[in-house]
Amino acid sequence: MTGFLIYLAVALGVAVSIVLPLIRPLLPKPPAAKAAIATDMWAFAKPYLITGIFSLVVALILVAFLGETIDTWQKAFLAGYTADATLQKITT
């Protein structure tokens, strides 16, 4: 795999790590909870989006650090997801 494709796979792992917490509130809830979620969605999503931008830089560093050890998209995806999930747990 080329370095660019590996970076894209790492970035996809990062994106999944960011999107999962964002869509969790969209799971079925009682009617009163739905109204509260709609008004607070930006406030809820903003920290994840900022973390996501930072995490894409981390993905670039991860690809540079791991280099040739990431040779499949699966390894790259898991490296990105794991790095971002860990970063989110540390920062939030």
N, CA, C and O atoms as a GROMACS GRO file, in nm:
protein
  368
    1MET      N    1   0.084  -0.119   0.000
    1MET     CA    2   0.000   0.000   0.000
    1MET      C    3   0.088   0.124   0.000
    1MET      O    4   0.196   0.125   0.057
    2THR      N    5   0.039   0.227  -0.065
    2THR     CA    6   0.113   0.352  -0.066
    2THR      C    7   0.092   0.426   0.065
    2THR      O    8  -0.004   0.401   0.138
    3GLY      N    9   0.183   0.517   0.094
    3GLY     CA   10   0.174   0.595   0.217
    3GLY      C   11   0.045   0.675   0.224
    3GLY      O   12  -0.013   0.690   0.332
    4PHE      N   13   0.000   0.726   0.110
    4PHE     CA   14  -0.123   0.806   0.108
    4PHE      C   15  -0.244   0.720   0.142
    4PHE      O   16  -0.331   0.763   0.218
    5LEU      N   17  -0.252   0.599   0.087
    5LEU     CA   18  -0.364   0.510   0.116
    5LEU      C   19  -0.363   0.467   0.262
    5LEU      O   20  -0.468   0.453   0.324
    6ILE      N   21  -0.245   0.446   0.316
    6ILE     CA   22  -0.234   0.412   0.459
    6ILE      C   23  -0.284   0.529   0.543
    6ILE      O   24  -0.357   0.509   0.640
    7TYR      N   25  -0.244   0.652   0.507
    7TYR     CA   26  -0.292   0.770   0.580
    7TYR      C   27  -0.444   0.779   0.572
    7TYR      O   28  -0.510   0.809   0.672
    8LEU      N   29  -0.501   0.755   0.454
    8LEU     CA   30  -0.647   0.760   0.441
    8LEU      C   31  -0.715   0.657   0.530
    8LEU      O   32  -0.820   0.685   0.588
    9ALA      N   33  -0.658   0.538   0.540
    9ALA     CA   34  -0.714   0.434   0.626
    9ALA      C   35  -0.704   0.474   0.774
    9ALA      O   36  -0.797   0.451   0.851
   10VAL      N   37  -0.591   0.534   0.813
   10VAL     CA   38  -0.577   0.584   0.950
   10VAL      C   39  -0.679   0.695   0.975
   10VAL      O   40  -0.743   0.698   1.080
   11ALA      N   41  -0.693   0.786   0.879
   11ALA     CA   42  -0.790   0.895   0.893
   11ALA      C   43  -0.932   0.841   0.901
   11ALA      O   44  -1.015   0.896   0.974
   12LEU      N   45  -0.963   0.735   0.827
   12LEU     CA   46  -1.095   0.674   0.836
   12LEU      C   47  -1.119   0.617   0.976
   12LEU      O   48  -1.228   0.630   1.030
   13GLY      N   49  -1.018   0.555   1.034
   13GLY     CA   50  -1.030   0.506   1.171
   13GLY      C   51  -1.055   0.620   1.269
   13GLY      O   52  -1.135   0.607   1.362
   14VAL      N   53  -0.987   0.731   1.247
   14VAL     CA   54  -1.008   0.850   1.329
   14VAL      C   55  -1.152   0.899   1.312
   14VAL      O   56  -1.219   0.930   1.410
   15ALA      N   57  -1.197   0.907   1.188
   15ALA     CA   58  -1.333   0.956   1.161
   15ALA      C   59  -1.439   0.868   1.227
   15ALA      O   60  -1.536   0.920   1.282
   16VAL      N   61  -1.422   0.739   1.221
   16VAL     CA   62  -1.518   0.648   1.285
   16VAL      C   63  -1.518   0.670   1.435
   16VAL      O   64  -1.623   0.668   1.499
   17SER      N   65  -1.400   0.691   1.492
   17SER     CA   66  -1.391   0.715   1.635
   17SER      C   67  -1.462   0.844   1.675
   17SER      O   68  -1.514   0.856   1.786
   18ILE      N   69  -1.464   0.941   1.584
   18ILE     CA   70  -1.531   1.069   1.611
   18ILE      C   71  -1.681   1.058   1.588
   18ILE      O   72  -1.760   1.112   1.665
   19VAL      N   73  -1.721   0.989   1.483
   19VAL     CA   74  -1.862   0.982   1.445
   19VAL      C   75  -1.944   0.896   1.542
   19VAL      O   76  -2.059   0.928   1.569
   20LEU      N   77  -1.886   0.790   1.593
   20LEU     CA   78  -1.963   0.703   1.682
   20LEU      C   79  -2.023   0.777   1.802
   20LEU      O   80  -2.142   0.759   1.829
   21PRO      N   81  -1.947   0.859   1.874
   21PRO     CA   82  -2.010   0.933   1.985
   21PRO      C   83  -2.113   1.035   1.937
   21PRO      O   84  -2.206   1.068   2.011
   22LEU      N   85  -2.097   1.086   1.814
   22LEU     CA   86  -2.192   1.183   1.762
   22LEU      C   87  -2.326   1.120   1.727
   22LEU      O   88  -2.430   1.183   1.745
   23ILE      N   89  -2.324   0.997   1.678
   23ILE     CA   90  -2.451   0.935   1.639
   23ILE      C   91  -2.518   0.859   1.755
   23ILE      O   92  -2.634   0.820   1.744
   24ARG      N   93  -2.446   0.838   1.862
   24ARG     CA   94  -2.504   0.770   1.978
   24ARG      C   95  -2.631   0.840   2.027
   24ARG      O   96  -2.728   0.771   2.058
   25PRO      N   97  -2.634   0.973   2.036
   25PRO     CA   98  -2.758   1.038   2.082
   25PRO      C   99  -2.874   1.023   1.983
   25PRO      O  100  -2.988   1.050   2.020
   26LEU      N  101  -2.848   0.982   1.861
   26LEU     CA  102  -2.954   0.967   1.762
   26LEU      C  103  -3.028   0.834   1.774
   26LEU      O  104  -3.128   0.813   1.706
   27LEU      N  105  -2.980   0.746   1.860
   27LEU     CA  106  -3.051   0.621   1.884
   27LEU      C  107  -3.187   0.653   1.947
   27LEU      O  108  -3.201   0.756   2.012
   28PRO      N  109  -3.286   0.568   1.928
   28PRO     CA  110  -3.421   0.596   1.980
   28PRO      C  111  -3.422   0.629   2.129
   28PRO      O  112  -3.359   0.562   2.211
   29LYS      N  113  -3.495   0.737   2.160
   29LYS     CA  114  -3.508   0.784   2.298
   29LYS      C  115  -3.652   0.829   2.322
   29LYS      O  116  -3.728   0.845   2.226
   30PRO      N  117  -3.690   0.850   2.447
   30PRO     CA  118  -3.822   0.906   2.474
   30PRO      C  119  -3.838   1.044   2.410
   30PRO      O  120  -3.737   1.112   2.389
   31PRO      N  121  -3.959   1.090   2.378
   31PRO     CA  122  -3.981   1.217   2.308
   31PRO      C  123  -3.918   1.339   2.375
   31PRO      O  124  -3.866   1.426   2.305
   32ALA      N  125  -3.919   1.349   2.507
   32ALA     CA  126  -3.862   1.466   2.574
   32ALA      C  127  -3.711   1.475   2.552
   32ALA      O  128  -3.657   1.584   2.537
   33ALA      N  129  -3.645   1.364   2.549
   33ALA     CA  130  -3.500   1.361   2.528
   33ALA      C  131  -3.465   1.405   2.387
   33ALA      O  132  -3.362   1.468   2.366
   34LYS      N  133  -3.549   1.372   2.288
   34LYS     CA  134  -3.522   1.410   2.148
   34LYS      C  135  -3.518   1.561   2.131
   34LYS      O  136  -3.432   1.612   2.058
   35ALA      N  137  -3.606   1.634   2.195
   35ALA     CA  138  -3.608   1.780   2.182
   35ALA      C  139  -3.482   1.841   2.242
   35ALA      O  140  -3.427   1.936   2.186
   36ALA      N  141  -3.436   1.789   2.352
   36ALA     CA  142  -3.315   1.842   2.416
   36ALA      C  143  -3.192   1.814   2.330
   36ALA      O  144  -3.103   1.898   2.323
   37ILE      N  145  -3.187   1.700   2.266
   37ILE     CA  146  -3.072   1.665   2.182
   37ILE      C  147  -3.064   1.757   2.062
   37ILE      O  148  -2.955   1.801   2.026
   38ALA      N  149  -3.177   1.787   1.999
   38ALA     CA  150  -3.177   1.871   1.878
   38ALA      C  151  -3.122   2.010   1.908
   38ALA      O  152  -3.050   2.065   1.824
   39THR      N  153  -3.152   2.068   2.021
   39THR     CA  154  -3.106   2.203   2.051
   39THR      C  155  -2.960   2.206   2.096
   39THR      O  156  -2.893   2.308   2.081
   40ASP      N  157  -2.911   2.098   2.149
   40ASP     CA  158  -2.775   2.096   2.201
   40ASP      C  159  -2.676   2.023   2.111
   40ASP      O  160  -2.563   1.996   2.152
   41MET      N  161  -2.716   1.989   1.987
   41MET     CA  162  -2.630   1.907   1.901
   41MET      C  163  -2.497   1.977   1.871
   41MET      O  164  -2.392   1.912   1.878
   42TRP      N  165  -2.498   2.107   1.839
   42TRP     CA  166  -2.372   2.175   1.808
   42TRP      C  167  -2.282   2.179   1.931
   42TRP      O  168  -2.162   2.153   1.922
   43ALA      N  169  -2.339   2.211   2.045
   43ALA     CA  170  -2.260   2.215   2.168
   43ALA      C  171  -2.203   2.077   2.199
   43ALA      O  172  -2.092   2.066   2.251
   44PHE      N  173  -2.279   1.974   2.167
   44PHE     CA  174  -2.232   1.839   2.191
   44PHE      C  175  -2.124   1.798   2.090
   44PHE      O  176  -2.026   1.733   2.127
   45ALA      N  177  -2.142   1.837   1.964
   45ALA     CA  178  -2.052   1.792   1.857
   45ALA      C  179  -1.921   1.871   1.851
   45ALA      O  180  -1.819   1.816   1.809
   46LYS      N  181  -1.922   1.997   1.891
   46LYS     CA  182  -1.805   2.084   1.875
   46LYS      C  183  -1.676   2.026   1.935
   46LYS      O  184  -1.574   2.025   1.867
   47PRO      N  185  -1.676   1.978   2.059
   47PRO     CA  186  -1.551   1.923   2.113
   47PRO      C  187  -1.499   1.804   2.033
   47PRO      O  188  -1.378   1.786   2.018
   48TYR      N  189  -1.591   1.721   1.981
   48TYR     CA  190  -1.549   1.606   1.902
   48TYR      C  191  -1.488   1.649   1.769
   48TYR      O  192  -1.391   1.589   1.722
   49LEU      N  193  -1.544   1.754   1.708
   49LEU     CA  194  -1.490   1.802   1.581
   49LEU      C  195  -1.352   1.863   1.600
   49LEU      O  196  -1.263   1.842   1.517
   50ILE      N  197  -1.334   1.939   1.705
   50ILE     CA  198  -1.202   1.997   1.734
   50ILE      C  199  -1.101   1.885   1.762
   50ILE      O  200  -0.989   1.889   1.713
   51THR      N  201  -1.143   1.787   1.841
   51THR     CA  202  -1.056   1.673   1.867
   51THR      C  203  -1.025   1.598   1.739
   51THR      O  204  -0.914   1.549   1.720
   52GLY      N  205  -1.124   1.590   1.650
   52GLY     CA  206  -1.103   1.522   1.522
   52GLY      C  207  -0.998   1.588   1.436
   52GLY      O  208  -0.916   1.520   1.375
   53ILE      N  209  -0.999   1.719   1.430
   53ILE     CA  210  -0.898   1.792   1.353
   53ILE      C  211  -0.760   1.766   1.412
   53ILE      O  212  -0.665   1.740   1.339
   54PHE      N  213  -0.750   1.774   1.542
   54PHE     CA  214  -0.624   1.745   1.609
   54PHE      C  215  -0.581   1.600   1.584
   54PHE      O  216  -0.463   1.571   1.565
   55SER      N  217  -0.679   1.510   1.583
   55SER     CA  218  -0.650   1.369   1.565
   55SER      C  219  -0.599   1.337   1.425
   55SER      O  220  -0.521   1.244   1.408
   56LEU      N  221  -0.641   1.414   1.325
   56LEU     CA  222  -0.589   1.392   1.190
   56LEU      C  223  -0.440   1.424   1.184
   56LEU      O  224  -0.365   1.359   1.110
   57VAL      N  225  -0.397   1.521   1.261
   57VAL     CA  226  -0.255   1.549   1.271
   57VAL      C  227  -0.185   1.433   1.341
   57VAL      O  228  -0.076   1.391   1.302
   58VAL      N  229  -0.250   1.381   1.446
   58VAL     CA  230  -0.195   1.265   1.515
   58VAL      C  231  -0.184   1.146   1.419
   58VAL      O  232  -0.088   1.070   1.426
   59ALA      N  233  -0.283   1.131   1.331
   59ALA     CA  234  -0.280   1.022   1.232
   59ALA      C  235  -0.158   1.035   1.142
   59ALA      O  236  -0.093   0.936   1.110
   60LEU      N  237  -0.128   1.156   1.102
   60LEU     CA  238  -0.011   1.179   1.018
   60LEU      C  239   0.117   1.141   1.093
   60LEU      O  240   0.206   1.076   1.038
   61ILE      N  241   0.125   1.180   1.218
   61ILE     CA  242   0.240   1.145   1.301
   61ILE      C  243   0.248   0.994   1.319
   61ILE      O  244   0.357   0.936   1.316
   62LEU      N  245   0.132   0.930   1.338
   62LEU     CA  246   0.128   0.785   1.356
   62LEU      C  247   0.181   0.714   1.232
   62LEU      O  248   0.259   0.620   1.243
   63VAL      N  249   0.138   0.758   1.114
   63VAL     CA  250   0.185   0.698   0.990
   63VAL      C  251   0.335   0.718   0.975
   63VAL      O  252   0.407   0.628   0.933
   64ALA      N  253   0.381   0.837   1.009
   64ALA     CA  254   0.525   0.865   0.998
   64ALA      C  255   0.604   0.778   1.097
   64ALA      O  256   0.712   0.728   1.064
   65PHE      N  257   0.551   0.761   1.216
   65PHE     CA  258   0.621   0.683   1.319
   65PHE      C  259   0.622   0.534   1.287
   65PHE      O  260   0.726   0.469   1.297
   66LEU      N  261   0.507   0.480   1.250
   66LEU     CA  262   0.497   0.336   1.227
   66LEU      C  263   0.551   0.294   1.091
   66LEU      O  264   0.594   0.180   1.073
   67GLY      N  265   0.548   0.386   0.996
   67GLY     CA  266   0.607   0.361   0.865
   67GLY      C  267   0.568   0.228   0.803
   67GLY      O  268   0.450   0.202   0.781
   68GLU      N  269   0.666   0.147   0.774
   68GLU     CA  270   0.646   0.022   0.701
   68GLU      C  271   0.574  -0.086   0.781
   68GLU      O  272   0.534  -0.187   0.724
   69THR      N  273   0.558  -0.068   0.913
   69THR     CA  274   0.488  -0.171   0.990
   69THR      C  275   0.338  -0.173   0.959
   69THR      O  276   0.272  -0.274   0.982
   70ILE      N  277   0.286  -0.063   0.908
   70ILE     CA  278   0.146  -0.061   0.864
   70ILE      C  279   0.145  -0.096   0.717
   70ILE      O  280   0.180  -0.014   0.632
   71ASP      N  281   0.106  -0.221   0.686
   71ASP     CA  282   0.110  -0.263   0.546
   71ASP      C  283  -0.026  -0.303   0.491
   71ASP      O  284  -0.037  -0.340   0.374
   72THR      N  285  -0.131  -0.295   0.573
   72THR     CA  286  -0.266  -0.322   0.524
   72THR      C  287  -0.359  -0.213   0.572
   72THR      O  288  -0.331  -0.144   0.670
   73TRP      N  289  -0.471  -0.197   0.501
   73TRP     CA  290  -0.565  -0.093   0.542
   73TRP      C  291  -0.628  -0.128   0.677
   73TRP      O  292  -0.666  -0.038   0.752
   74GLN      N  293  -0.639  -0.256   0.708
   74GLN     CA  294  -0.698  -0.296   0.837
   74GLN      C  295  -0.610  -0.250   0.954
   74GLN      O  296  -0.661  -0.199   1.053
   75LYS      N  297  -0.481  -0.269   0.941
   75LYS     CA  298  -0.389  -0.224   1.046
   75LYS      C  299  -0.393  -0.072   1.059
   75LYS      O  300  -0.392  -0.019   1.170
   76ALA      N  301  -0.398  -0.004   0.945
   76ALA     CA  302  -0.403   0.142   0.948
   76ALA      C  303  -0.532   0.192   1.012
   76ALA      O  304  -0.530   0.284   1.094
   77PHE      N  305  -0.644   0.130   0.976
   77PHE     CA  306  -0.773   0.168   1.032
   77PHE      C  307  -0.773   0.150   1.184
   77PHE      O  308  -0.813   0.240   1.258
   78LEU      N  309  -0.729   0.034   1.229
   78LEU     CA  310  -0.726   0.007   1.372
   78LEU      C  311  -0.629   0.098   1.446
   78LEU      O  312  -0.656   0.140   1.559
   79ALA      N  313  -0.517   0.130   1.384
   79ALA     CA  314  -0.422   0.223   1.447
   79ALA      C  315  -0.486   0.360   1.463
   79ALA      O  316  -0.472   0.424   1.567
   80GLY      N  317  -0.556   0.407   1.360
   80GLY     CA  318  -0.622   0.537   1.369
   80GLY      C  319  -0.734   0.538   1.470
   80GLY      O  320  -0.745   0.632   1.549
   81TYR      N  321  -0.817   0.435   1.469
   81TYR     CA  322  -0.928   0.428   1.564
   81TYR      C  323  -0.877   0.422   1.707
   81TYR      O  324  -0.926   0.494   1.794
   82THR      N  325  -0.779   0.338   1.731
   82THR     CA  326  -0.724   0.321   1.865
   82THR      C  327  -0.658   0.449   1.915
   82THR      O  328  -0.677   0.490   2.029
   83ALA      N  329  -0.579   0.511   1.829
   83ALA     CA  330  -0.509   0.634   1.870
   83ALA      C  331  -0.610   0.743   1.904
   83ALA      O  332  -0.594   0.812   2.004
   84ASP      N  333  -0.714   0.760   1.821
   84ASP     CA  334  -0.810   0.866   1.847
   84ASP      C  335  -0.897   0.834   1.968
   84ASP      O  336  -0.924   0.923   2.049
   85ALA      N  337  -0.940   0.710   1.983
   85ALA     CA  338  -1.022   0.675   2.099
   85ALA      C  339  -0.944   0.698   2.228
   85ALA      O  340  -0.999   0.745   2.327
   86THR      N  341  -0.817   0.664   2.226
   86THR     CA  342  -0.732   0.686   2.343
   86THR      C  343  -0.717   0.836   2.370
   86THR      O  344  -0.727   0.880   2.484
   87LEU      N  345  -0.693   0.912   2.265
   87LEU     CA  346  -0.680   1.057   2.279
   87LEU      C  347  -0.807   1.119   2.337
   87LEU      O  348  -0.801   1.206   2.423
   88GLN      N  349  -0.924   1.073   2.289
   88GLN     CA  350  -1.051   1.126   2.340
   88GLN      C  351  -1.068   1.093   2.488
   88GLN      O  352  -1.116   1.176   2.565
   89LYS      N  353  -1.029   0.974   2.528
   89LYS     CA  354  -1.043   0.936   2.669
   89LYS      C  355  -0.951   1.020   2.759
   89LYS      O  356  -0.986   1.052   2.873
   90ILE      N  357  -0.835   1.054   2.707
   90ILE     CA  358  -0.741   1.134   2.785
   90ILE      C  359  -0.785   1.280   2.794
   90ILE      O  360  -0.770   1.342   2.899
   91THR      N  361  -0.840   1.334   2.686
   91THR     CA  362  -0.871   1.477   2.682
   91THR      C  363  -1.010   1.513   2.727
   91THR      O  364  -1.036   1.630   2.757
   92THR      N  365  -1.103   1.416   2.734
   92THR     CA  366  -1.240   1.452   2.775
   92THR      C  367  -1.276   1.390   2.906
   92THR      O  368  -1.387   1.409   2.955
   0.00000   0.00000   0.00000
